[in-house]
Amino acid sequence: MELTGARYHFGQISTRASLEAIVAAKRRGLPITCAVSAYHLLLNERDVGPYYTFMKVKPPLRSEDDRAAMVEGVANGSIDVIVSSHDPQAADTKRQPFAQAAFGAVGLETLLPAALQLCGDGHIGLIRALHALTAAPAAILGLEGGKLAKGLPADLTLIDPDLPFAVSLDGLHSRARNSAFDGRKLKGRAVKTFVGGECVFDLATEASS
């Protein structure tokens, strides 16, 4: 990259060593950006427990020191983006011995609550977390979105950062039901979603149906 000047984005990092290398490169002015998954912000290798295959993700869950480094990286802006790492797997590929089970888990529906959990715990500022979920990825991809401005798409999400949310496999919309957050209590949810100015999701309506 130093030779070519090309931009480079690391889709997922998970260790303190990789973050330190990226921070050093950014200080040299290299056009580098990076992302971390919500799983690697809240979970560590101890959560795998007795080889729980829903915890088998890629990259694998790391040490508590690495997890803490990822949180620090988001908080101080060294890590640009928080991603869902949404990689659903069929039940028959996950209900296997750990070594044979497929890597991956659903993550889209738990991305926002996981990020807001860190805000509620005081580890990451709310504005910083929302920027990493919205404006930062849009800017990296060159998209006119992720922010409120005249003439931009009216794609909005209304959130309640204090609304409790217990992750239940039966409550997920994905056809795959393997979440590393299964049974975990999070706080913060999307209550309404607007696409192009039209409401396409209303939590109150969904709950009553």
C-alpha positions in Angstrom: 0.0 0.0 0.0 2.9 2.3 0.7 4.2 1.6 -2.8 0.9 1.9 -4.7 -1.1 4.3 -2.5 -4.1 2.0 -2.9 -6.9 2.1 -0.3 -7.3 -1.0 1.8 -10.2 -2.1 4.1 -9.8 -4.9 6.6 -13.2 -6.5 6.8 -12.8 -7.9 10.2 -10.0 -7.7 12.8 -10.0 -9.4 16.1 -6.7 -9.1 17.9 -4.7 -6.4 19.7 -1.7 -7.1 17.5 -3.6 -6.5 14.3 -5.1 -3.3 15.7 -1.7 -2.0 16.7 -0.4 -2.7 13.2 -3.3 -0.8 11.6 -2.9 2.1 14.0 0.8 2.4 13.1 0.0 2.3 9.4 -2.7 5.0 9.9 -0.1 7.2 11.7 2.1 6.9 8.6 -0.8 8.3 6.6 -1.7 5.1 4.7 -5.3 5.0 3.4 -6.4 2.1 5.7 -9.8 1.4 7.3 -10.9 -1.6 9.4 -14.0 -3.2 11.0 -14.8 -5.4 13.9 -17.8 -7.7 14.4 -20.3 -7.3 17.2 -19.3 -10.8 18.4 -15.7 -9.8 18.9 -16.8 -6.8 21.0 -18.9 -8.7 23.5 -17.6 -12.3 23.5 -14.3 -14.0 24.1 -12.8 -17.5 23.8 -14.2 -18.5 27.2 -17.7 -18.1 25.9 -17.1 -21.1 23.6 -17.5 -23.2 26.8 -17.9 -26.9 26.2 -17.3 -26.4 22.4 -20.6 -24.7 21.8 -20.7 -24.6 18.0 -22.9 -21.5 17.8 -19.7 -19.7 19.0 -17.7 -21.0 16.1 -17.2 -17.9 14.0 -14.6 -16.6 11.7 -12.3 -15.1 12.8 -12.5 -17.2 16.0 -13.3 -15.6 19.3 -10.2 -14.4 21.0 -8.8 -13.7 24.5 -10.4 -11.2 26.9 -7.4 -8.9 26.3 -8.1 -8.9 22.5 -11.8 -8.3 23.1 -11.0 -5.3 25.3 -8.6 -4.0 22.7 -11.4 -4.1 20.1 -13.7 -2.1 22.4 -11.0 0.4 23.0 -10.4 0.7 19.2 -14.0 1.5 18.5 -14.2 3.9 21.4 -11.1 5.9 20.2 -11.9 5.7 16.5 -9.0 3.5 15.6 -11.6 0.9 14.4 -13.8 2.6 11.8 -16.8 0.2 11.5 -18.8 -2.3 13.5 -20.2 -5.1 11.4 -22.7 -7.9 11.9 -20.5 -10.7 10.5 -23.9 -12.2 9.4 -23.0 -15.6 8.1 -26.0 -17.9 8.6 -25.5 -21.7 8.6 -28.0 -24.5 8.3 -28.8 -26.5 11.4 -27.2 -29.6 10.1 -23.9 -27.9 9.6 -23.8 -26.4 13.1 -25.1 -29.4 15.1 -21.9 -31.3 14.6 -18.8 -32.0 16.7 -17.0 -28.7 17.1 -14.2 -29.6 14.7 -16.6 -30.5 11.9 -19.1 -27.7 12.5 -19.2 -24.9 10.0 -17.9 -21.4 10.8 -20.5 -18.7 11.0 -23.6 -17.4 12.8 -26.5 -15.0 12.2 -25.7 -11.5 13.2 -27.8 -8.9 11.4 -30.7 -8.8 13.9 -28.3 -8.5 16.9 -25.9 -5.9 15.5 -27.6 -2.8 16.9 -28.5 -4.3 20.3 -24.9 -5.5 20.7 -23.5 -2.1 19.9 -25.9 -0.3 22.2 -25.1 -2.8 25.0 -21.5 -1.4 25.0 -22.9 2.1 25.1 -25.2 1.3 28.0 -22.2 -0.2 29.9 -20.3 3.0 29.4 -17.6 1.5 27.2 -18.4 3.3 23.9 -20.1 6.7 23.4 -23.5 6.5 21.7 -22.6 8.9 18.9 -19.3 7.0 18.2 -21.1 3.7 18.1 -23.8 5.0 15.7 -21.2 6.5 13.5 -19.4 3.2 13.2 -22.7 1.5 12.2 -23.9 4.1 9.7 -21.9 7.1 8.4 -18.5 5.4 8.5 -19.3 2.4 6.4 -21.3 4.6 3.9 -18.3 6.9 3.6 -15.9 4.0 3.0 -18.2 2.6 0.3 -18.8 6.0 -1.2 -22.6 5.8 -0.6 -24.9 8.7 -0.1 -26.3 7.4 3.1 -25.7 6.9 6.8 -26.4 10.5 7.7 -29.2 13.1 7.7 -28.9 15.7 5.0 -31.1 17.4 2.4 -31.4 15.4 -0.8 -30.1 12.2 0.7 -32.2 9.0 0.9 -34.7 9.1 3.8 -33.5 5.8 5.3 -33.9 6.1 9.0 -34.1 4.0 12.1 -35.7 5.0 15.3 -34.1 3.3 18.3 -34.8 3.0 22.0 -31.3 2.5 23.6 -32.9 1.4 26.9 -35.3 -1.2 25.7 -34.3 -4.7 27.0 -33.9 -7.5 24.5 -33.4 -11.1 25.3 -32.0 -13.0 22.3 -34.1 -16.0 21.5 -33.5 -18.3 18.5 -37.3 -18.6 18.1 -37.5 -14.8 17.9 -35.1 -14.4 15.0 -36.4 -13.7 11.5 -33.5 -15.4 9.7 -34.2 -18.9 8.4 -30.9 -19.9 10.1 -31.2 -20.0 13.9 -27.6 -20.1 15.1 -26.7 -17.0 17.1 -23.7 -16.7 19.4 -25.8 -14.4 21.5 -28.5 -17.0 22.1 -30.0 -16.4 25.5 -28.0 -13.3 26.2 -29.8 -10.2 27.6 -29.0 -7.1 25.6 -30.4 -3.5 25.9 -31.4 -1.3 23.0 -33.6 -2.1 19.9 -34.8 -0.6 16.7 -38.5 0.4 17.1 -39.2 1.7 13.7 -37.4 1.6 10.3 -38.0 3.9 7.4 -36.7 3.2 3.8 -37.1 6.0 1.3 -39.3 7.8 3.9 -41.8 4.9 4.2 -42.1 2.9 7.4 -41.2 -0.7 6.7 -40.9 -2.0 10.3 -42.7 -1.1 13.4 -41.8 -3.1 16.6 -45.1 -2.3 18.2 -47.1 -3.7 15.3 -44.9 -6.8 15.1 -45.3 -7.5 18.8 -49.1 -7.3 18.6 -49.3 -9.6 15.5 
